[in-house]
Amino acid sequence: MRNLRSGKVFMSYPVEVQVSGATVFVVPVDSLEKI
């Protein structure tokens, strides 16, 4: 997964995006794997 991490440096932190008035949090896959 190290190769993917280096290619997804911009995803190293949760991204907050507003979609049609709803707040959606995009969490990196690495964080989901730890759960």
N, C-alpha and C positions, 0 to 999 in steps of 0.2 A: 504493500500500500504506500510505500515511501515515494514511489514514482508518481502516484496520483496526488499525494500531498504537495509535492513540489510544483505540480501543475495547477493546483487549486489553492494557492496561497491566499487568494482573495476570499476564500470560503473558510478561513481560519477563525471566523467569528460569526455569531448569529446575525442575520440580515433582516431588518424589519421593513416589510413592504406593505403598503396600503392598497388593498384591492376592493373596489366597490364599497368603500366605507368600512371594510373589515381589515383588521390588522393581522397579517400572517408572518410568522417567524420561520425563517429558513435556517435549519440547523445542519451543520456539516455532518457527513456520514460518520466521521471519526467519533463524534460525541455520542451518536446513537449506538455505536458498537460498544461503548463503555457501559451502557445501561444494562 
